[in-house]
Amino acid sequence: MNKKIAYQGVQGAYSEQACKSAYPDYQTIACDTFQEAMWMVEEGDADLAMIPLENSTAGRVEEIYRLIPKMSLHVIAEHFEPIVHCLLALPGVKIEDLKYVASHPQALAQCHNHILSLGLKAEAKLDTAGAAKELVELNDPQRAAIASKLAADIYGLQILKENFEDKHGNTTRFFILSRENKVPLYEPSKKYITSLIFQVQNIPAALYKVLGGFASNGINLLKIESYMGTQMLPGSQFHIDIDGHMDSDIMRLALKEVSFFAEDVRILGVYESHRDKQIEYMI
């Protein structure tokens, strides 16, 4: 029986493309919301979930940072998916026939100059793949959509222009979530990331003291994000990605220091770093 991976979006979404790139043998399951995709895994209806965390152009996915503290899942990997926008149209349509182009607002913004050069009127939709699906339903030769190559394959659309984005190198970082906490064995020759969330104590310079534990042990922080919880808490909450494995000696020392100044420390996952892969995409 094929394993299953859930994602948020319509068939042909970039999240589904990421699923197929990272787990080509898995059956993909489209979900209406990020929370539904996580629930699918929590309830055992899917083995994994592919959840976008941040985009090199659009920034972080705000909703994910609100959901992460509530979930019972573990981060077992990260995946970087290059975003290649395609200008799609009905079969047989030529570029000069077009008057309108539809897509998600971010995709429209990322293709703004090319849209202007063709004299098209942009129409915002909920998502890229949904715009491609609607294009087929409308069956209007004057309309186009901006979406993935996968969406073109699924909905039988022709690609008028590939790499339609104004700037190349746009990449989305995804978390792969699982019910099982699959921590890889520490090998000093490999690069790892440890992701955790915590709440600082309500004392002066609490965050400075927490981060000092990493600085004094020579550990690099890859990112730090702050967010508000669902309750009025006296201390702020943070998500950090750390360059290293929780089982390394220096990381053990740093995490011990963190425990003195932070509360509700929770390790989301430890996984191999794919940062080098991201650099390949952007070159």
LINZIRA-V389255 format. One record per pair of residues at least 12 apart in sequence whose C-alpha atoms are under 8 Angstrom apart, sorted by the first residue. I is the first residue (numbers start at 1). J is the second residue. D is the distance in Angstrom with one decimal. If there is no record, write none. Layout:
# LINZIRA-V389255
<<I,J,D> <I,J,D>>
This chain:
# LINZIRA-V389255
<<2,25,7.4> <2,26,6.1> <2,27,6.3> <3,25,7.7> <3,26,5.1> <3,27,6.1> <3,46,7.3> <3,47,6.2> <4,26,5.2> <4,27,4.6> <4,28,5.8> <4,29,6.9> <4,45,7.9> <4,46,4.9> <4,47,5.3> <4,48,6.6> <5,19,7.1> <5,26,6.3> <5,27,6.2> <5,28,5.1> <5,29,6.1> <5,46,5.6> <5,47,5.8> <5,48,4.6> <5,49,5.3> <5,50,6.9> <6,28,5.8> <6,29,4.6> <6,30,6.1> <6,31,6.8> <6,37,5.2> <6,38,7.7> <6,40,7.0> <6,41,7.6> <6,46,6.3> <6,47,8.0> <6,48,6.3> <6,49,4.6> <6,50,6.3> <7,19,7.8> <7,28,7.4> <7,29,6.3> <7,30,5.5> <7,31,5.9> <7,34,7.1> <7,37,5.5> <7,49,5.8> <7,50,5.3> <7,51,6.5> <8,30,5.9> <8,31,4.7> <8,32,5.7> <8,33,5.3> <8,34,5.3> <8,36,7.8> <8,37,6.2> <8,51,7.5> <9,30,5.8> <9,31,5.8> <9,32,5.9> <9,33,7.2> <9,127,7.5> <9,129,7.7> <10,30,6.0> <10,31,7.4> <10,32,7.6> <10,127,7.9> <10,129,5.8> <10,130,6.0> <11,30,6.3> <11,129,6.5> <11,151,7.1> <11,154,7.6> <12,129,5.2> <12,148,6.7> <12,150,5.2> <12,151,4.0> <12,152,7.8> <12,154,6.6> <13,127,7.7> <13,128,6.5> <13,129,4.9> <13,147,7.6> <13,148,6.9> <13,150,7.7> <13,151,6.8> <14,83,7.3> <14,129,7.9> <14,148,6.4> <15,50,6.9> <15,51,7.5> <15,52,7.3> <16,28,6.9> <16,30,7.8> <17,148,8.0> <17,150,6.6> <18,50,7.6> <18,79,7.7> <18,80,7.9> <18,81,5.8> <19,50,6.5> <21,81,8.0> <22,79,7.1> <29,46,8.0> <34,51,7.1> <34,64,7.6> <35,67,7.3> <37,49,6.1> <38,71,7.7> <38,73,7.8> <38,177,7.8> <41,73,7.9> <41,177,7.9> <41,178,6.7> <41,179,6.6> <42,72,7.3> <42,73,6.9> <42,179,6.2> <47,178,6.5> <47,179,7.7> <48,176,6.5> <48,177,5.5> <48,178,5.0> <48,179,7.8> <49,176,5.6> <49,177,5.1> <49,178,6.9> <50,174,6.3> <50,175,6.0> <50,176,4.9> <50,177,6.7> <51,64,8.0> <51,174,5.3> <51,175,5.3> <51,176,6.4> <51,177,7.6> <52,64,7.8> <52,172,6.7> <52,173,5.9> <52,174,4.2> <52,175,6.3> <53,172,7.5> <53,173,5.7> <53,174,5.3> <53,175,6.5> <54,172,5.8> <54,173,5.4> <54,174,7.3> <55,170,7.3> <55,171,5.8> <55,172,4.3> <55,173,6.2> <56,170,5.7> <56,171,5.5> <56,172,6.3> <57,170,6.2> <57,171,7.6> <58,106,7.1> <65,227,7.0> <66,227,7.4> <66,228,7.7> <66,229,7.0> <69,197,7.6> <72,179,7.4> <73,177,6.0> <73,178,5.5> <73,179,5.0> <73,180,7.4> <73,181,7.9> <73,268,7.9> <74,177,5.4> <74,178,5.3> <74,179,6.2> <74,180,6.6> <74,181,5.5> <74,182,7.9> <74,268,5.4> <74,269,5.6> <75,175,6.3> <75,176,5.8> <75,177,4.7> <75,178,6.5> <75,181,7.5> <75,195,8.0> <75,268,5.7> <75,269,4.5> <75,270,7.0> <75,271,7.5> <76,175,7.7> <76,176,5.9> <76,177,6.0> <76,178,6.6> <76,181,7.0> <76,182,5.9> <76,183,7.1> <76,269,5.9> <76,270,6.5> <76,271,5.6> <77,175,6.1> <77,176,5.2> <77,177,7.5> <77,270,7.8> <77,271,5.2> <77,272,6.7> <77,273,8.0> <78,173,6.9> <78,174,5.5> <78,175,4.8> <78,176,5.9> <78,271,7.4> <78,272,7.8> <78,273,7.2> <78,274,6.7> <79,173,5.7> <79,174,5.0> <79,175,6.5> <79,176,7.4> <79,274,6.8> <80,171,6.4> <80,172,5.6> <80,173,4.6> <80,174,6.2> <80,274,7.4> <80,277,7.2> <80,278,5.8> <81,171,5.6> <81,172,5.3> <81,173,6.5> <81,174,7.7> <81,278,8.0> <82,169,6.8> <82,170,6.0> <82,171,4.3> <82,172,6.5> <82,281,6.2> <83,148,7.9> <83,169,7.6> <83,170,5.5> <83,171,5.4> <83,172,7.0> <84,148,6.6> <84,149,7.9> <84,162,7.3> <84,163,5.4> <84,164,7.4> <84,165,7.1> <84,168,7.9> <84,170,7.7> <85,107,7.5> <85,146,6.2> <85,147,5.5> <85,148,5.6> <85,149,7.8> <85,162,6.5> <85,163,5.4> <85,164,5.3> <85,165,5.7> <86,146,5.5> <86,147,5.5> <86,148,5.7> <86,149,6.4> <86,159,6.3> <86,160,7.4> <86,161,5.7> <86,162,4.5> <86,163,5.9> <86,164,5.4> <86,165,7.9> <87,144,6.8> <87,145,5.9> <87,146,4.8> <87,147,6.9> <87,159,5.9> <87,160,5.5> <87,161,5.1> <87,162,6.5> <87,164,6.3> <88,132,7.4> <88,144,5.5> <88,145,5.1> <88,146,6.0> <88,147,7.1> <88,152,6.8> <88,157,6.1> <88,158,5.6> <88,159,4.7> <88,160,5.8> <88,161,7.4> <89,135,7.6> <89,141,7.3> <89,143,6.9> <89,144,4.7> <89,145,6.6> <89,157,5.7> <89,158,5.5> <89,159,6.7> <89,160,6.8> <90,135,7.6> <90,136,7.1> <90,139,7.3> <90,140,7.8> <90,141,6.3> <90,144,7.6> <90,156,7.9> <90,157,5.2> <90,158,6.1> <91,156,7.7> <91,157,5.9> <91,158,5.4> <92,158,7.9> <93,141,6.1> <94,160,7.6> <95,160,7.0> <97,141,6.9> <97,142,5.6> <98,120,7.1> <98,141,6.9> <98,142,4.2> <98,143,5.6> <98,144,6.8> <99,119,7.3> <99,120,5.0> <99,121,6.3> <99,142,5.2> <99,143,6.1> <100,120,5.2> <100,121,4.7> <100,122,6.0> <100,123,7.1> <100,142,6.4> <100,143,4.8> <100,144,6.1> <101,115,7.9> <101,120,6.3> <101,121,6.2> <101,122,5.1> <101,123,6.1> <101,143,5.7> <101,144,4.5> <101,145,5.1> <101,146,7.1> <102,122,5.8> <102,123,4.5> <102,124,5.8> <102,125,6.4> <102,128,8.0> <102,131,5.9> <102,143,7.7> <102,144,6.3> <102,145,4.7> <102,146,6.4> <103,122,7.9> <103,123,6.6> <103,124,5.5> <103,125,5.2> <103,126,7.5> <103,127,6.2> <103,128,4.8> <103,129,7.9> <103,130,7.9> <103,131,5.3> <103,132,7.9> <103,145,5.8> <103,146,5.3> <103,147,7.0> <104,124,5.5> <104,125,4.9> <104,126,5.6> <104,127,4.6> <104,128,5.1> <104,131,7.7> <105,124,5.3> <105,125,6.9> <105,126,8.0> <107,128,7.4> <107,146,7.0> <107,165,7.9> <108,122,7.0> <108,124,7.5> <108,146,7.6> <110,165,5.5> <110,166,6.0> <110,167,7.4> <111,164,6.2> <111,165,4.4> <111,166,5.1> <112,165,8.0> <112,166,7.0> <113,166,6.3> <114,164,6.9> <114,165,7.4> <114,166,6.6> <128,145,7.6> <128,146,6.3> <128,147,4.9> <128,148,7.6> <129,147,5.8> <129,148,7.3> <129,151,5.9> <131,145,5.8> <131,146,7.4> <131,147,7.6> <132,144,8.0> <132,145,5.5> <132,146,7.2> <132,147,6.5> <132,151,6.6> <132,152,7.4> <132,155,7.2> <133,155,6.4> <136,155,7.1> <136,157,7.8> <168,282,7.4> <169,281,6.3> <169,282,4.2> <169,283,7.1> <170,282,7.2> <171,278,7.5> <171,281,7.5> <171,282,7.6> <181,269,7.1> <182,269,7.9> <182,270,7.9> <183,269,7.0> <183,270,5.5> <183,271,6.6> <184,270,7.1> <184,271,6.5> <184,272,7.7> <186,245,6.6> <186,247,6.4> <186,248,7.2> <190,272,7.4> <191,243,7.6> <191,244,6.6> <191,245,7.9> <191,272,5.9> <191,273,5.5> <192,243,6.3> <192,244,4.9> <192,245,5.4> <192,270,6.9> <192,271,5.6> <192,272,4.3> <192,273,4.8> <193,241,6.4> <193,242,5.5> <193,243,5.0> <193,244,5.1> <193,245,6.2> <193,270,5.7> <193,271,5.6> <193,272,6.1> <193,273,5.7> <194,241,5.8> <194,242,5.1> <194,243,6.7> <194,244,6.1> <194,245,5.9> <194,246,6.4> <194,267,7.3> <194,268,7.7> <194,269,5.9> <194,270,4.5> <194,271,6.7> <195,239,7.3> <195,240,5.8> <195,241,4.5> <195,242,6.2> <195,267,6.0> <195,268,5.4> <195,269,5.5> <195,270,6.5> <196,239,5.8> <196,240,5.7> <196,241,6.7> <196,265,7.1> <196,266,5.5> <196,267,4.2> <196,268,5.0> <196,269,7.1> <197,237,7.2> <197,238,5.5> <197,239,4.4> <197,240,6.4> <197,264,7.9> <197,265,5.9> <197,266,5.4> <197,267,6.5> <197,268,7.1> <198,237,5.7> <198,238,5.5> <198,239,6.8> <198,262,6.3> <198,263,6.0> <198,264,5.4> <198,265,4.4> <198,266,6.3> <199,235,6.1> <199,236,5.6> <199,237,4.3> <199,238,6.3> <199,262,5.6> <199,263,5.1> <199,264,6.0> <199,265,7.0> <200,235,5.5> <200,236,5.9> <200,237,6.5> <200,238,8.0> <200,261,6.4> <200,262,4.4> <200,263,5.9> <201,234,7.9> <201,235,5.6> <201,261,6.0> <201,262,5.6> <201,263,6.4> <202,234,6.1> <202,235,5.0> <206,261,6.1> <206,262,7.6> <207,261,7.9> <209,258,7.9> <209,261,6.7> <210,257,7.1> <210,258,5.0> <210,261,5.8> <210,262,6.7> <211,258,7.6> <213,253,7.9> <213,254,4.9> <213,255,7.4> <213,257,5.4> <213,258,6.2> <214,251,7.8> <214,254,5.3> <214,255,8.0> <217,250,5.9> <217,251,7.7> <217,253,7.4> <217,254,6.4> <218,250,7.9> <219,242,7.5> <219,243,6.7> <219,244,7.4> <219,250,7.7> <219,251,7.5> <220,242,6.3> <220,243,5.4> <220,244,8.0> <221,240,7.2> <221,241,6.1> <221,242,4.6> <221,243,5.8> <222,240,7.5> <222,241,5.4> <222,242,5.6> <222,243,6.2> <223,240,5.6> <223,241,5.3> <223,242,7.4> <224,238,6.9> <224,239,5.7> <224,240,4.4> <224,241,6.6> <225,238,5.6> <225,239,5.1> <225,240,6.4> <226,238,4.4> <226,239,6.3> <245,270,6.5> <245,271,8.0> <246,270,7.2>>
